[in-house]
Amino acid sequence: SLDSNTEEIDRVSRLIENEQKYWGEALRLSEYHKAGQELGEHFGYDDGINVAEFNQGYSSPSRTVRHLWEMHDYNQSVLTGLLYELKRWTVKIVSGEVEPPPDKGNDEDREEDDLPF
């Protein structure tokens, strides 16, 4: 339904915003060469992350750093694609191309023969 779709658009938009804020904070920490411990804690690692390696992104010699960047790109890609599809479905719902789901009503109103079991 349009209401459900709108709620999902809002939810996915918030997830994208949170991801961007999370990485914005990580990039801010990476500007300080001595923030390796804080950067590690930001990503949930007890050990620090080498800031110079973090700033190398996919070219980093650290498998952990490369994985962090890969997960960020993956999350952004999936969430952006999902948001696109939700907006596409909104257009279809509003235009009438997609019919709303049938109102199933209350099971008490159904005949015994109508039940699937």
N, CA, C and O of each residue as an XYZ file, in Angstrom:
468
protein
N       0.840     -1.180      0.000
C       0.000      0.000      0.000
C       0.885      1.245      0.000
O       2.076      1.181      0.306
N       0.293      2.347     -0.341
C       1.029      3.600     -0.396
C       1.581      3.983      0.980
O       2.708      4.465      1.091
N       0.782      3.766      2.022
C       1.242      4.094      3.377
C       2.458      3.263      3.772
O       3.434      3.795      4.301
N       2.397      1.961      3.515
C       3.524      1.081      3.851
C       4.760      1.457      3.060
O       5.873      1.477      3.587
N       4.549      1.754      1.794
C       5.674      2.120      0.941
C       6.323      3.425      1.419
O       7.547      3.546      1.440
N       5.491      4.392      1.799
C       6.001      5.667      2.300
C       6.792      5.468      3.591
O       7.839      6.086      3.784
N       6.290      4.602      4.475
C       7.010      4.305      5.717
C       8.371      3.676      5.426
O       9.365      4.004      6.074
N       8.409      2.764      4.441
C       9.668      2.126      4.084
C      10.644      3.121      3.462
O      11.846      3.052      3.720
N      10.142      4.043      2.647
C      10.997      5.077      2.069
C      11.626      5.909      3.182
O      12.818      6.211      3.143
N      10.822      6.274      4.164
C      11.341      7.046      5.299
C      12.391      6.256      6.074
O      13.423      6.799      6.469
N      12.120      4.971      6.286
C      13.039      4.123      7.044
C      14.368      3.964      6.306
O      15.433      4.100      6.907
N      14.309      3.678      5.021
C      15.534      3.503      4.234
C      16.293      4.826      4.133
O      17.524      4.840      4.173
N      15.576      5.921      4.002
C      16.220      7.237      3.953
C      16.982      7.508      5.250
O      18.089      8.047      5.224
N      16.385      7.133      6.383
C      17.074      7.302      7.670
C      18.318      6.408      7.752
O      19.349      6.825      8.280
N      18.221      5.192      7.233
C      19.381      4.292      7.230
C      20.514      4.866      6.389
O      21.678      4.801      6.785
N      20.178      5.425      5.233
C      21.194      6.051      4.382
C      21.821      7.238      5.109
O      23.041      7.407      5.101
N      20.992      8.043      5.727
C      21.485      9.203      6.469
C      22.399      8.773      7.613
O      23.445      9.382      7.840
N      22.000      7.722      8.334
C      22.829      7.218      9.438
C      24.166      6.687      8.930
O      25.201      6.915      9.556
N      24.150      5.985      7.805
C      25.385      5.468      7.214
C      26.312      6.619      6.829
O      27.521      6.558      7.054
N      25.742      7.651      6.254
C      26.547      8.808      5.852
C      27.117      9.537      7.064
O      28.270      9.968      7.040
N      26.326      9.680      8.117
C      26.829     10.312      9.344
C      27.930      9.470      9.969
O      28.947     10.003     10.413
N      27.732      8.160     10.003
C      28.701      7.234     10.587
C      30.036      7.348      9.859
O      31.089      7.438     10.491
N      29.989      7.345      8.533
C      31.226      7.454      7.755
C      31.769      8.862      7.766
O      32.983      9.048      7.672
N      30.931      9.840      7.875
C      31.402     11.216      8.023
C      32.238     11.368      9.276
O      33.276     12.030      9.264
N      31.784     10.754     10.354
C      32.542     10.784     11.612
C      33.866     10.042     11.450
O      34.899     10.495     11.943
N      33.837      8.901     10.759
C      35.076      8.146     10.534
C      36.057      8.967      9.709
O      37.253      8.984     10.002
N      35.566      9.639      8.690
C      36.453     10.464      7.858
C      36.993     11.656      8.644
O      38.137     12.067      8.452
N      36.171     12.204      9.521
C      36.636     13.305     10.369
C      37.754     12.814     11.285
O      38.762     13.498     11.459
N      37.575     11.631     11.871
C      38.621     11.068     12.737
C      39.891     10.783     11.942
O      40.995     10.937     12.464
N      39.745     10.374     10.699
C      40.920     10.014      9.907
C      41.743     11.226      9.499
O      42.865     11.079      9.014
N      41.204     12.411      9.688
C      41.966     13.626      9.391
C      43.062     13.876     10.424
O      44.014     14.612     10.165
N      42.921     13.259     11.590
C      43.890     13.437     12.665
C      44.812     12.225     12.687
O      44.358     11.107     12.931
N      46.077     12.431     12.441
C      47.021     11.328     12.287
C      47.195     10.493     13.545
O      47.657      9.354     13.471
N      46.832     11.038     14.692
C      47.009     10.296     15.937
C      45.695      9.740     16.467
O      45.594      9.407     17.648
N      44.696      9.637     15.613
C      43.367      9.190     16.041
C      43.121      7.718     15.727
O      41.971      7.287     15.649
N      44.186      6.946     15.547
C      44.042      5.535     15.189
C      43.229      4.726     16.180
O      42.415      3.892     15.785
N      43.445      4.968     17.474
C      42.696      4.235     18.499
C      41.217      4.618     18.452
O      40.344      3.754     18.528
N      40.943      5.910     18.329
C      39.556      6.376     18.245
C      38.870      5.844     16.994
O      37.694      5.482     17.033
N      39.595      5.796     15.896
C      39.040      5.282     14.648
C      38.713      3.799     14.793
O      37.671      3.335     14.331
N      39.609      3.066     15.434
C      39.343      1.645     15.681
C      38.116      1.452     16.548
O      37.278      0.597     16.261
N      38.003      2.237     17.602
C      36.843      2.140     18.494
C      35.554      2.509     17.762
O      34.497      1.933     18.018
N      35.655      3.466     16.858
C      34.485      3.884     16.080
C      33.901      2.698     15.312
O      32.682      2.571     15.193
N      34.768      1.837     14.797
C      34.318      0.680     14.033
C      34.171     -0.572     14.892
O      33.868     -1.649     14.378
N      34.384     -0.433     16.188
C      34.177     -1.564     17.093
C      35.370     -2.490     17.236
O      35.211     -3.648     17.623
N      36.553     -2.002     16.933
C      37.773     -2.793     17.095
C      38.496     -2.328     18.344
O      38.642     -1.128     18.580
N      38.949     -3.290     19.146
C      39.710     -2.945     20.348
C      41.057     -2.340     19.979
O      41.531     -1.405     20.624
N      41.662     -2.885     18.934
C      42.936     -2.345     18.459
C      42.642     -1.128     17.589
O      41.572     -1.017     16.991
N      43.596     -0.236     17.531
C      43.429      0.936     16.682
C      43.516      0.571     15.211
O      43.922     -0.534     14.850
N      43.134      1.498     14.388
C      43.267      1.357     12.944
C      44.282      2.384     12.492
O      44.208      3.557     12.859
N      45.221      1.935     11.700
C      46.237      2.835     11.184
C      45.557      3.857     10.275
O      44.967      3.498      9.256
N      45.643      5.120     10.650
C      44.940      6.179      9.927
C      45.441      6.292      8.495
O      44.645      6.469      7.572
N      46.744      6.192      8.303
C      47.290      6.287      6.941
C      46.757      5.152      6.069
O      46.438      5.363      4.899
N      46.661      3.959      6.633
C      46.116      2.825      5.880
C      44.623      3.027      5.610
O      44.138      2.694      4.529
N      43.905      3.564      6.577
C      42.477      3.820      6.389
C      42.257      4.802      5.234
O      41.355      4.625      4.415
N      43.077      5.813      5.186
C      42.938      6.826      4.137
C      43.294      6.293      2.750
O      42.977      6.934      1.748
N      43.941      5.143      2.676
C      44.250      4.537      1.381
C      43.041      3.810      0.804
O      43.025      3.472     -0.380
N      42.024      3.568      1.637
C      40.797      2.922      1.167
C      41.036      1.539      0.605
O      41.633      0.690      1.267
N      40.568      1.302     -0.630
C      40.710     -0.012     -1.269
C      42.162     -0.382     -1.545
O      42.475     -1.557     -1.738
N      43.032      0.588     -1.565
C      44.450      0.331     -1.826
C      45.217      0.006     -0.553
O      46.420     -0.250     -0.606
N      44.554      0.013      0.566
C      45.212     -0.213      1.849
C      45.789     -1.625      1.924
O      45.175     -2.569      1.427
N      46.961     -1.779      2.541
C      47.506     -3.114      2.749
C      46.744     -3.892      3.830
O      46.907     -5.106      3.953
N      45.927     -3.204      4.599
C      45.177     -3.837      5.682
C      43.873     -4.449      5.153
O      43.033     -3.758      4.576
N      43.731     -5.740      5.361
C      42.504     -6.422      4.944
C      41.296     -5.880      5.714
O      40.202     -5.775      5.158
N      41.488     -5.541      6.967
C      40.412     -4.978      7.784
C      39.919     -3.662      7.198
O      38.713     -3.440      7.087
N      40.831     -2.807      6.832
C      40.470     -1.505      6.263
C      39.743     -1.704      4.934
O      38.709     -1.081      4.693
N      40.273     -2.561      4.081
C      39.615     -2.808      2.791
C      38.201     -3.333      3.007
O      37.271     -2.949      2.298
N      38.048     -4.215      3.995
C      36.722     -4.762      4.304
C      35.762     -3.664      4.769
O      34.597     -3.653      4.373
N      36.241     -2.750      5.600
C      35.397     -1.642      6.058
C      34.899     -0.815      4.875
O      33.720     -0.469      4.803
N      35.800     -0.503      3.955
C      35.410      0.292      2.780
C      34.450     -0.490      1.885
O      33.495      0.072      1.349
N      34.707     -1.781      1.728
C      33.816     -2.614      0.912
C      32.417     -2.660      1.510
O      31.428     -2.532      0.788
N      32.326     -2.840      2.815
C      31.021     -2.894      3.479
C      30.296     -1.553      3.365
O      29.081     -1.518      3.172
N      31.030     -0.465      3.481
C      30.415      0.853      3.333
C      29.844      1.014      1.924
O      28.697      1.430      1.764
N      30.630      0.692      0.918
C      30.152      0.805     -0.462
C      28.979     -0.132     -0.726
O      28.024      0.234     -1.411
N      29.058     -1.347     -0.176
C      27.969     -2.312     -0.339
C      26.685     -1.788      0.307
O      25.620     -1.823     -0.309
N      26.786     -1.307      1.536
C      25.606     -0.781      2.238
C      24.995      0.385      1.479
O      23.779      0.452      1.301
N      25.841      1.302      1.033
C      25.346      2.458      0.274
C      24.656      2.003     -1.012
O      23.597      2.518     -1.368
N      25.251      1.051     -1.695
C      24.692      0.566     -2.957
C      23.335     -0.113     -2.753
O      22.381      0.158     -3.482
N      23.259     -0.993     -1.760
C      22.010     -1.711     -1.499
C      20.914     -0.751     -1.050
O      19.789     -0.813     -1.546
N      21.238      0.127     -0.121
C      20.234      1.060      0.383
C      19.770      2.035     -0.697
O      18.581      2.344     -0.780
N      20.688      2.518     -1.515
C      20.323      3.432     -2.591
C      19.439      2.717     -3.620
O      18.457      3.284     -4.100
N      19.788      1.489     -3.950
C      18.962      0.701     -4.878
C      17.584      0.425     -4.313
O      16.587      0.503     -5.030
N      17.524      0.104     -3.033
C      16.237     -0.146     -2.388
C      15.378      1.111     -2.381
O      14.178      1.045     -2.648
N      15.978      2.242     -2.081
C      15.243      3.503     -2.092
C      14.706      3.803     -3.493
O      13.569      4.254     -3.637
N      15.506      3.559     -4.509
C      15.077      3.769     -5.889
C      13.855      2.903     -6.196
O      12.869      3.389     -6.751
N      13.923      1.620     -5.832
C      12.808      0.707     -6.110
C      11.548      1.109     -5.350
O      10.448      1.047     -5.901
N      11.696      1.519     -4.098
C      10.534      1.953     -3.325
C       9.885      3.176     -3.958
O       8.659      3.272     -4.011
N      10.693      4.102     -4.434
C      10.138      5.290     -5.095
C       9.482      4.914     -6.419
O       8.462      5.492     -6.793
N      10.059      3.951     -7.125
C       9.469      3.480     -8.374
C       8.100      2.856     -8.114
O       7.157      3.074     -8.874
N       7.996      2.079     -7.036
C       6.717      1.465     -6.693
C       5.703      2.514     -6.249
O       4.507      2.355     -6.497
N       6.154      3.570     -5.604
C       5.239      4.645     -5.227
C       4.585      5.225     -6.470
O       3.376      5.455     -6.491
N       5.376      5.459     -7.497
C       4.823      5.988     -8.752
C       3.796      5.013     -9.333
O       2.738      5.431     -9.804
N       4.105      3.727     -9.298
C       3.178      2.728     -9.829
C       1.881      2.681     -9.015
O       0.795      2.547     -9.580
N       1.998      2.791     -7.705
C       0.810      2.753     -6.847
C      -0.052      3.979     -7.100
O      -1.267      3.860     -7.264
N       0.563      5.157     -7.133
C      -0.175      6.406     -7.333
C      -0.829      6.437     -8.714
O      -1.951      6.923     -8.858
N      -0.134      5.921     -9.727
C      -0.681      5.942    -11.089
C      -1.773      4.904    -11.288
O      -2.480      4.937    -12.295
N      -1.921      3.986    -10.344
C      -2.941      2.947    -10.463
C      -2.457      1.731    -11.229
O      -3.234      0.809    -11.478
N      -1.192      1.713    -11.604
C      -0.638      0.575    -12.334
C      -0.628     -0.683    -11.470
O      -0.764     -1.797    -11.976
N      -0.466     -0.494    -10.170
C      -0.468     -1.609     -9.222
C      -1.722     -1.492     -8.378
O      -1.995     -0.443     -7.794
N      -2.483     -2.576     -8.316
C      -3.695     -2.567     -7.502
C      -3.333     -2.757     -6.039
O      -2.379     -3.466     -5.719
N      -4.091     -2.126     -5.152
C      -3.827     -2.325     -3.726
C      -4.128     -3.767     -3.335
O      -4.917     -4.435     -4.003
N      -3.514     -4.249     -2.272
C      -3.784     -5.624     -1.839
C      -5.241     -5.767     -1.423
O      -5.840     -4.816     -0.920
N      -5.813     -6.950     -1.630
C      -7.224     -7.143     -1.258
C      -7.407     -7.067      0.251
O      -6.517     -7.428      1.022
N      -8.571     -6.595      0.653
C      -8.904     -6.544      2.074
C      -9.354     -7.936      2.476
O     -10.417     -8.392      2.055
N      -8.561     -8.607      3.279
C      -8.854     -9.984      3.653
C      -9.949    -10.073      4.703
O     -10.578    -11.118      4.868
N     -10.170     -8.990      5.402
C     -11.225     -8.994      6.407
C     -10.874     -9.836      7.605
O      -9.715    -10.182      7.831
N     -11.887    -10.155      8.360
C     -11.737    -10.905      9.592
C     -11.982    -12.382      9.308
O     -12.915    -12.714      8.577
N     -11.165    -13.281      9.869
C     -11.336    -14.713      9.657
C     -12.682    -15.214     10.162
O     -13.165    -16.243      9.690
N     -13.298    -14.516     11.105
C     -14.588    -14.940     11.637
C     -15.682    -14.834     10.584
O     -16.697    -15.527     10.658
N     -15.465    -13.948      9.586
C     -16.454    -13.761      8.535
C     -16.339    -14.803      7.425
O     -17.190    -14.853      6.537
N     -15.319    -15.620      7.461
C     -15.080    -16.566      6.382
C     -15.807    -17.870      6.639
O     -16.005    -18.283      7.782
N     -16.193    -18.496      5.563
C     -16.801    -19.811      5.646
C     -15.720    -20.849      5.936
O     -14.558    -20.639      5.587
N     -16.069    -21.923      6.547
C     -15.128    -22.976      6.883
C     -14.438    -23.510      5.624
O     -13.251    -23.833      5.660
N     -15.173    -23.606      4.512
C     -14.605    -24.114      3.271
C     -13.594    -23.162      2.648
O     -12.801    -23.583      1.805
N     -13.600    -21.888      3.041
C     -12.676    -20.906      2.496
C     -11.290    -20.979      3.131
O     -10.328    -20.440      2.585
N     -11.185    -21.639      4.275
C      -9.917    -21.698      4.982
C      -8.953    -22.640      4.254
O      -9.378    -23.675      3.743
N      -7.667    -22.298      4.200
C      -6.703    -23.102      3.456
C      -6.295    -24.398      4.149
O      -5.528    -25.173      3.578
N      -6.776    -24.655      5.344
C      -6.379    -25.874      6.067
C      -7.580    -26.672      6.496
O      -7.433    -27.725      7.115
